[in-house]
Amino acid sequence: MQCLNRSLAALVLAIPLVAMSTDFDTLGERARALAAQPYSPVPSRTPDVLAKLTYDQMRDIRFKPEQAAWRAEQLPFELMFFHLGKYQTEPVRLVETSPEGERPFRFNPKDFSYGANTLQPVNWGDIGHAGFRVHYPLNNPAYKDELVVFQGASYFRALSAGLHYGLSARGLAVDTAGGGPEEFPRFTDFWIERPQAGATAMTVLALLDSPRVSGVYRFEIEPGTTTRMTVKARLYLRDTPKNPIRTLGIAPLTSMFAFGENQPSRTDFRPEVHDSDGLMLASGEGEWLWRPLQNPRSPLVTSFTTRAPKGFGLMQRDRSFASYEDTEASYERRPSAWVTPLGDWGAGRVELVQLPTPDETHDNIVAYWVPAALPAPGQPLDIAWRVDWQGDAQQRPPQAWVAQTRVGHSFAPLAKNEQQYIVDFTGPALPSTGELKAVASANSNGRITEANVYRIHAVGATGSWRMALRVQTLNPAQPVELRAFLTAPSSTGPQTVSETWTYIQVAP
């Protein structure tokens, strides 16, 4: 067996470079040709013994760091690969590109440690990989940390200096909300550009395919205190008149919210558990909005219509350990992800999907952009954006923003069908003295009964000004949409000094 392993390793290393020209436009033509044909899924080559592994058995299969691509050349970036099995049984094709040509990254069982598993990988042949991760010295020049992971459908996630993995992004979301089942397009092929010595960024091309859409993506990845990913995509819809796409989600983000300050747990000792605590949106009309996330009893879909948005993201604003008290999960070190459109995205909406989850092991939050109009089959949709993976230095509104949202009353009882919200604001536009007012409104199912704003003088307070808002629900079985922001007096009239807090109150 050892001789056979050595022979396979020698074969892998002897794969010649193939002189090819793989660029964004070339792959775009390939995507267009794919979309013109009926969908053909990539056949799985995963042996049954791998597909039947338990969770712990799968965790026992680890890539050997010393086998990382580009480690021997001491390049600034390195690649490690994921093994097929259990949850990931569909292989992806991985190719290195360089000025000399292209070379596939073949599966080699010698790259992996199989732990206590009694497997015979030498008999499998080239089954492919489940994905890859990129390593880079984010926190220490002597050690290459995980930077980016591409694994599973079109999912990817990234880190900035000092952070732990949290929310994920996707290449595309199809019919996440609606009457039919969600479709999960997947990256089937990756072309990974070999970095030069001293490189501070790397480039990845990817081909995406699914039953109703095909496309090509280009990722420019720049690691740092904020890791920036510049994404360029070209999409082609298949002609499926009997099953048209209802919701095409661009730049989707996927996260987890189990409970938080606005929805505390009655049994968990931790005050909050979430990868993100709110959706932030900078609309094309100049308004900044903040919607605290919830763990609803049933699926909850809301949206914000705008034209040419300036950005949106799922943010982890609360960055204090005391907010979570979790020494293992370190939720205060989870990244925020801010999406900045590049170019004019036109008319559409940012859609927020919130699903019930029993615990923190399930992602239940999705946010994405939905264009108002889709191209005809065979016509390209060219669109680009940036994703900034942020920590303490994260995107904020220019004036003031919500520091926390709490629900409930203190000594003063609530009237029938009445609810109280305590919303704290902070930011450079808020004065240390003077007077602020709350401009609050509700949809037709709610009536604002009280809206007070006052300065917080307590040492160590989360915010500097507090809004106490009371709302009476007219029909408890229906939701109430709430909006509120702060204004300050000026010689020309009231001036808005904060983002807009927006909340949906659902039936208990």
N, C-alpha and C positions, 0 to 999 in steps of 0.2 A: 504493500500500500504506500510506503514511504517513497519508493521509486516512482510510482504512478503520480503521487502528489508533486514530486519534483519535476516530472515531465509536464504536468499541467501548468505549473508555475512558469516553466521555461517557455511554454507555448504562449501564455498570456503576455510575457515580456517581449516576445518576438513578434507581436502583432505589428505590422508595418504601418507607418503613417500613410494616409491616403490623401493625396492633393485634391481638395475639394473647396468650393466657395460657398459656404453656408452663411448667409446673412439674413437680415430681417425680411427684406423683400423677396428673396428666394423662398424662404419658408412661408411667406405670405401667399405665394403662388401655390405652394403645396397645400396650405390650408384651404384655399379657394377650390382646388381640385377635390380635396376630401369632402367639402361641403356639397359639391355637385353630385356626389355618389351616396348611396345608402350607407348608413353607419355600419361599420364593421369593428366590433370590439377586439382589443388585443387579447389573444388567447393566453391563458395562464399556463405557466410551466412549473408551478409550485407543486412539488411532490406531496402526496396525501399526508405523509408523515409530518410534514411541516405545517400543513393546514390544520392538523389535529392537535398541535401543541397547546398546552395550557398557557395562561398568562405568565406564570412564574417560569415555565420552561422557555418561553420566548424571551423573557428578560435575561435568561442565562446565556443567550447568544450575543456576543459583543464583538464589535470590530476592534482589531488590534491597532492601537495608535501608531505603533512603529511602522505599520503598513500604509499609512496615510499617503495619498498622492501628493507629490511635490515636497515631501519632507526631506528626502535625501538631497534635493537641490537647494534646501534652505530658503525656499520662496516665502514671502510674507503670508500667503494664504495656503491652507491645506484642505484636502477633501477626505472625508470618511463616508462609508456607505452603509446603508441599512439592509438587513437580511430579510428576504421574503418569509412569510409564515403567519398563520393565524389571522390577524386583522388585515394584513397587507399581502394579498396573494396575486395581485396584478403587477407584472414587472414594468419598469420604466427603462428606456434605453438612454445610456449616459455616454457622451462623447466628449473628449478633450479636443479643443481647437487651438491652433497656434499658427504662426506664419509658415511653419513647415508642412502643415496639413492637419488631418484629423485622425484621432486614434480612439477606438471605443474602449470604455472601461469595462472589461469583462468580469464576470463573477469568478472569484477565485476562493475556494474554501479555506485556503491557507491565510486569508486575510482576517479570518474570524476565529474567536475562541468559543467553543460550544459548551463549556462548563460541564455540568453533570449529565448533559444529554447524551444518550447513546445513539448517535446518528452515523450514517455512512455518506457524507456529502460527496465523496469522490465519485459516487455512482449517479449523481444527478445531472451532470453536464452543465452547460451554461444556462442557468435558470434566470439570470438577470438580477437586478437589485430592486428594492422597494423604494429607494430614494437616496438622498445624500445630505450631508451637512458640511458646512464650511466653517473652518476654524481660523482664528486671527487673534493676535495679542491685544485684546481689548483692555485688559486691566493691568497686565504685567508684561513687559517686553520679553520676559524669559519664558512665558507660557502662552500657548495659543488656546483661547477660550472658544466655546461654541459661539458662532456668530449668526448663522442662518441655517434653517432646516427646510428642505422641500421633501414632503412625504405625505402620501395619501391624497387621492383625487387631485385638486389644484391647490391644496393647502400649503402655506408657508408661514414661517414666523421668524422673528429676528430679535436680537438683543442689542442694547447699548451698554456702555461701560457701567458696571455696578448693579446691573439688573438681573432678574431671573425670568424665565419664560412665563408668559401669561397668555394673553389673547393671541389669536392667529389671524392671518389674512388669507384670502383666496384669490385665485385668478378670476373666477366668475361664479355667480350664483344664479340658478335658473329655477324659477317657480318655487322659491323658498316659502312663500305664503300664497295661499289660494286653495282651490278645490281639489287639485290633483296632487300626485306625489312630486316631491322635489327631485330635480335632475342634478347629478353631480358631475359636471365636466371634469376631466382629468388631464393632467400633463402626461403625455405618453413618451415624449422624447425631450432630452436636454442636451444642449451644446454649451459646454463650460469652457470659457476662454482661459487659457493658461496665463497666469499673471507674469509680468516681468519682475525682475529683482527690484525691490524698493517700491513696488506698486502699493497704492493706498485705496484702490477700488478694484472691483472685479465685475465681469459681465457674464450673464447667463441668458441664453436663448431657450425658449421652450415652445413646443407644439402642443396645442390643446385640442381635445376632441370629445364629442358626446353625441347622443342620438339626434340632437337638434341644432348643434352649433360646432364650428371648428374655428381655430384661430392660432395666431402666433404672438408670443410675448418676448419682450426684451427687458431684462432687469439689470440696472446699473446699481451696484451695491457699494456704499461708502460707509465704513464703520467709524464709530467715534463715540463721543459723549451723547450725541444723538446719531443713531445709525439711519442713514437716508437711503431709501430704495426708489429709484426713478423707473417707472414702469411705462412701457409703450406697448399697446396692443392693437391688433387688427383682427376683427371678428367677421365671420361669415355665417349667416343662418342657413340651415338646410330648408328645403321646400317641404314642409310637413303640414299641409292644409288641414288634415284631420286632427292634428295635435299641435296647434300653434303655441309659441312661447307667450305666456301671459305676463311674466315679470322677468326682465333681464337685469340682474343686479351687477352693477359695475363697481369695482374696487371694494368688494365685500370684506367686512371684518366680523369675526366670530369670537365671542367671549362668554364669560360665566358670571352670573350674579345669583348667589344663593340667599343672602340676607345682608342688611346694612342698617345704617342709622335711621332710614325712613321705613324700614321693615325688619325690625329686630327679631331674632330667634327667641323662643321661650325656653328652649332646652339646651342650647349650645353655650358654653362658657365664653366663647369669643364674641366680641361686640359686632364684628362684621366679617363676612367671607365673600369676597368677589375679586375677579380679575379686572373689572371695570365698574365704576359707579355711576357713569352718566354718558349720554350722547351729547356732544357739542356740535353746533352747526353755525357756520358763518354764511348767511344767505347772500344771494346775489343782490338783494335789495338793501344790504348794509346792516341787517339785524343779526345780533349774536343770540343764540338760543341754547339753553341747557335743560335737558330732560333727565332727571334722576331715573336710574333703572329700577325695575321691580322684578320679583319672582311671582308671576301671576298664578291664579288657580287654573286658568285655562289660557290657550294661546291668545296673545294680544298683539295686534298689528296696527301701527299708527304711522303717519307719514307727514312730511313737511314739503309742500310744493314751493318751488323757487325756480329762478332762471339764472344760469351761469353762477353756480355756488362758488364761494371762495374757499370752502373747505368743510370737512366734517370728520368726526372721529369718535371712537369709544375711548374714554379717558379714565385713568385711575388718579383722580385728584387727591384723594386722601392718602397721604404718604407718611403717616405717623404710625410707628409700631403699636402705640397705645390704642389705636383704632381697631387693631386686629388681635393682638396678644397671641400670635401664632409664631412660635420659634422655629417651626419647620417650614411652613409654606411661605412665610415672608411676603405676604400680600402687599405690603408697603413698597416692595421692590419690583412689582410687576409693571411692565411698560404701558404707557398710553400709545395709541396709534392715531396719528393725524394725517388725513388724506387731503392733499392739495391738488385740485384739478389743474392740468396744464393745457392752456387753450380754453376756448369757450365751449362749455359742455351743453349750452342751449337750455331748453326748458325740460323740466322733469321734477323728480321728487327724491328726497332722502327717506327711505323706508326703514323703520325700526321694528324688528320682530322679537317679541319676548315670549318665551315658552316656560312652562312650569318645569322645575327640576327638583328632585327630592334631596339632592346633596351637591357638593362641590365637584364631583367627578364628571358632571355632564355640562357641556357647553349649552347654553340656552338663550343666548343673545346674538342677534345678527343685525348688522346695519349695512346699507349699500345705497348706491345711486341708481335710479331707474329713469332712463331717457323717456321723454314723452312720445317719441316716434322711433321706430326701429327700421333698419334698412330692409329692402326687399331681398329675398334669397338670391345669393350670388353677388350682392353688392357689399362692399366693405364698410365696416364701422371702425374708423380709426379714432382712437382715444388714448390719452396719456394722463398720468398722475404721479404724484410723489406720495410715499408713505414714510413718515418720520416716526421712528420708534423712540419715544421720549421718556425720561425719568423725571427728576426734580425740575429740570428746566424744560417745561412743556408749554405748548401753545395756550395762550390765554386771550380773552377779549382785551381790548386796549384800555378799558375804563375800570370796570369792577365785575366780579363774578361771584357765583354761589359757592360758599365754603362748606355748607352742610344743609340738609333738609331733614327735619324731624316731624313726626306725625303724632298727634295726641294732645291731651290737655293736662293742666296741673291742678291747682285747687279750684279753679273756676269750672263748673260743670258745663257740658255741651248740651245744647238743645236737641230735640228729636231730629234725626237725620242730619246732624251738623258735624263737621269735622274741622279740626284746627291743624294748620301747618306752621311750623317755626322754621324760617329760612334765614340763614346768616349769609351776609355778603362781605366781601373784602376786596381791596384793590386800590390803585393809586388815585382814582377819581373821587373816592369817598372822603368827605371832609372830616376833620377832627372835632369840629364844632358846627353849630348851625342846625338846619332842619332839612330832612328829606321826606318825600312822600312816596307811597306805593300806588302805582297804577295797576289795578288788578281787575281781571274780567273772567267770566265763566261762560260756557256755552249755555244753550237754552235750558239745560237740565240742572243748572246750578245758580245759586244766588249768593253773592258776596255779602256776608253779614258784618264783617269787621276786617279792616286792613290798617294795622298800625305799624309804624316804623320808629325805632328808637336806637340810640347809641349804646353800644356794649362797653362798659368800663371795666369789666373783670380782667385781671391779669391772666394771660395765657389763653384768652378766648380764641376760638377758631376764626371768627369774623370780627368786624368792627361795627357793623350795623345789623340789626335784626328786624325782620318783618314777621309779624304775627297775623296770619290770615285765617279767617273763619268762613266756612262755606256750607251752605245748606243745600242738600240734594232734594230735588223735587220728586224724582222717580228713582228710588234706591236700586231698582233693577237695571238701570241704565248708567253708562259712564258719565263723568263730568270732566270736561277739558278746562284746565285752568292756565292762566297766563298772568304774570306779574313782573314789573320792573320798577326801579327806583328813579326818581327825578329830583333835581335840585333847582331852587329858584334862581333866576338870573334877570338881568335888565331886559332881555328879549322874551322872557317867559320861561316856563319849566323846561329844563334840559335833561335828557336821559343820561344817567350816569352809570348804568349797569346793564349787563346782559339780561335777556328775558328768561325768567324761570318759567318752565312749562311742565305741567304735571297732568297725568290722566288718573282720575280717581275711579276705580272700578268697583262693582258690587262685591260685597264680602262673600 
